[in-house]
Amino acid sequence: MKCQSCTKRAATVHYTEISDNKESREIHLCEDCYNQQKPGGSADILGLISGAFSGAGRPADDPGALTCPNCGLTYAAFRQRGRLGCPQCWETFSEPLTALLEKIHNGGTRHVGKSPFGDGPEGGASTAADRSAEREIVALRRKLTDAIKGENYELAASLRDALKQAEERAADARAEARADAARSRGPASGGTETSP
C-alpha cells in the first residue's frame, strides 16, 4: 500500500482518525510524511507504544480511562461507539471486555461451536449422537452427489434410500428429544388448565 500523501513510498504508519461527528477515516502514510504531518489532536504513536510497555494507559481501577496504545481508542469511546479500533484493543481492554462478554453471554466467554437449528434438545444437534447422525447425513449427501456426477445411478439410488432413512431417524430423535424436554418442563406457563 502506498502513502496517501506522497504516493511514492510504502505506507508504514496506519491509523484511524475519528472526527467530532463520530465518523472515522483510515490514514496510511510513509514514515516521512507522518513525521511532517503529525495528525492534529492525536497523541504521538511512538509515545503511545512506549507507554504501553511501561504500563501507562492501563489503570486497573477505572476501565473507562484505558487507552489502546495502537489506535488511541479509549474504553469509554468504545462503550459509546460499540466498536473496537484495532486488534490491539482486544488485549488492552481484555479485563473489561471479558466482564462485558460474560454479562452478555450469561457467564460464557469461550466459543463452543455452532449447532444447527439451535443449541440443545429443542433446537438441534447438541449431543454426540445428534452430531454423529448429522455427520452421517452430510457424508451420505456428498457420496450421493459424487455418484450422480459419476453417473453411477444404482449406487445413487441406494445412497438416496440410505439418506432418506438417516434423515428420518434424525428427525424422529429430535422429535423425541423435544417431547422429553417438554415433559420435563411440565405444563406451559400462561396456558389454561382445566379442572376435573
PAPAVEX-374745 format. One line per 2 residues: number of its first residue (from 1); their letters; for each residue x, y, z of C-alpha. Coordinates in steps of 0.001 Angstrom, whole numbers, padded with zeros to 6 digits. Layout:
NUM) A) X,Y,Z  ...
This chain:
1) MK) 000000,000000,000000  001399,003400,-000997
3) CQ) 001495,006517,001128  -001667,008586,000672
5) SC) 000302,011832,000872  003346,011456,-001383
7) TK) 002199,008321,-003286  005889,007420,-003746
9) RA) 006854,005313,-000726  005169,002388,001003
11) AT) 002802,003302,003816  004185,002091,007144
13) VH) 002064,004171,009523  -001628,003310,009614
15) YT) -004146,004939,011923  -007805,005864,012117
17) EI) -008921,009446,012576  -012250,009882,014338
19) SD) -013916,013238,013783  -016143,015091,016243
21) NK) -019260,013738,014500  -018042,010130,015153
23) ES) -017037,009446,011543  -013814,007503,011109
25) RE) -011260,007674,008323  -008277,005385,007802
27) IH) -004971,007108,007103  -001971,005349,005508
29) LC) 001315,007301,005416  005006,006644,004951
31) ED) 007170,007472,007959  008499,010711,006438
33) CY) 005040,012088,005625  003773,011077,009061
35) NQ) 006633,012951,010755  005837,016042,008653
37) QK) 002059,015949,009113  001626,014561,012678
39) PG) -002142,014094,012988  -003779,017024,014739
41) GS) -005116,016282,018185  -003701,012757,018270
43) AD) -001005,011598,020605  002324,010525,019136
45) IL) 002083,006844,018140  005598,006057,019373
47) GL) 004720,007669,022707  001597,005552,022954
49) IS) 003501,002371,022177  006269,003109,024674
51) GA) 003586,003938,027248  002081,000507,026740
53) FS) 005318,-001189,027703  005701,000947,030805
55) GA) 002161,000100,031901  000808,003579,031208
57) GR) -002738,003878,029961  -003875,000792,031887
59) PA) -005266,001890,035228  -006787,-001133,036937
61) DD) -009469,000716,038865  -011147,002697,036050
63) PG) -011679,000826,032760  -013100,003994,031181
65) AL) -009645,005552,031353  -007931,002701,029480
67) TC) -006412,003741,026165  -005267,001497,023346
69) PN) -001591,002221,022629  -002027,001341,018956
71) CG) -005056,003354,017824  -005646,005681,020786
73) LT) -009209,004481,021390  -010369,004798,024992
75) YA) -012585,002223,026647  -015176,004935,027228
77) AF) -015180,005724,023496  -015564,002008,022719
79) RQ) -018604,001857,025015  -020150,004809,023160
81) RG) -019331,003568,019630  -019716,-000155,020201
83) RL) -016697,-000909,018004  -013055,-001522,018757
85) GC) -010460,000408,016811  -007830,-002256,016121
87) PQ) -006726,-005782,017091  -004579,-004387,019928
89) CW) -007774,-003109,021595  -008673,-006732,022469
91) ET) -005525,-007021,024564  -005691,-003537,026011
93) FS) -009313,-003881,027098  -009159,-007613,027901
95) EP) -010345,-007363,031518  -013380,-005120,030964
97) LT) -014215,-006908,027687  -014164,-010270,029461
99) AL) -016544,-008935,032097  -018778,-007457,029387
101) LE) -018844,-010703,027373  -019648,-012708,030497
103) KI) -022554,-010372,031175  -023845,-010583,027584
105) HN) -023417,-014359,027220  -024638,-015470,030651
107) GG) -021187,-016185,032059  -019644,-017785,028965
109) TR) -016609,-016314,027243  -015373,-019413,025407
111) HV) -016637,-020241,021914  -018060,-023766,021915
113) GK) -019106,-024080,018306  -022336,-023780,016415
115) SP) -025105,-026318,016426  -027574,-026392,013553
117) FG) -031038,-025100,014483  -030070,-024101,017993
119) DG) -028299,-025497,020971  -029998,-028373,022700
121) PE) -032825,-030850,022506  -035338,-028209,021499
123) GG) -033163,-026555,018929  -030943,-029046,017187
125) AS) -027906,-031271,017272  -026143,-030973,020590
127) TA) -025462,-034477,021854  -022727,-036694,020466
129) AD) -025363,-038959,018909  -027057,-035976,017222
131) RS) -023748,-034714,015840  -022858,-038213,014642
133) AE) -026203,-038500,012836  -025685,-035082,011213
135) RE) -022175,-036091,010071  -023591,-039316,008599
137) IV) -026227,-037351,006669  -023619,-034924,005326
139) AL) -021358,-037813,004257  -024258,-039583,002524
141) RR) -025185,-036384,000657  -021603,-035998,-000571
143) KL) -021447,-039621,-001700  -024805,-039236,-003446
145) TD) -023583,-036141,-005295  -020397,-037929,-006340
147) AI) -022365,-040987,-007528  -024648,-038785,-009625
149) KG) -021699,-036896,-011117  -020053,-040230,-011923
151) EN) -023330,-041427,-013473  -023401,-044431,-011126
153) YE) -027173,-044418,-010778  -027506,-047761,-008987
155) LA) -025217,-046579,-006210  -027010,-043203,-006213
157) AS) -030370,-044945,-005704  -029105,-046949,-002729
159) LR) -027447,-043827,-001239  -030703,-041901,-001730
161) DA) -032583,-044566,000230  -029939,-044651,002977
163) LK) -030011,-040843,003188  -033799,-040826,003498
165) QA) -033634,-043379,006334  -030886,-041451,008140
167) EE) -032861,-038200,007869  -035994,-039914,009198
169) RA) -034054,-041372,012165  -032551,-037956,012962
171) AD) -035977,-036263,012723  -037528,-038915,014994
173) AR) -034711,-038488,017527  -035145,-034686,017533
175) AE) -038896,-035009,017964  -038413,-037426,020850
177) AR) -035869,-035104,022492  -038296,-032166,022181
179) AD) -041089,-034250,023699  -038832,-035313,026580
181) AA) -037828,-031696,027182  -041473,-030597,027141
183) RS) -042427,-033351,029607  -039582,-032412,031942
185) RG) -040723,-028769,031972  -044290,-029626,032787
187) PA) -047282,-027624,031609  -046504,-024474,029694
189) SG) -046719,-021305,031724  -049530,-018976,030849
191) GT) -051702,-021764,029469  -055119,-022585,030761
193) ET) -055628,-025685,032784  -058946,-027404,033021
195) SP) -060084,-028763,036324  -061844,-032158,036511
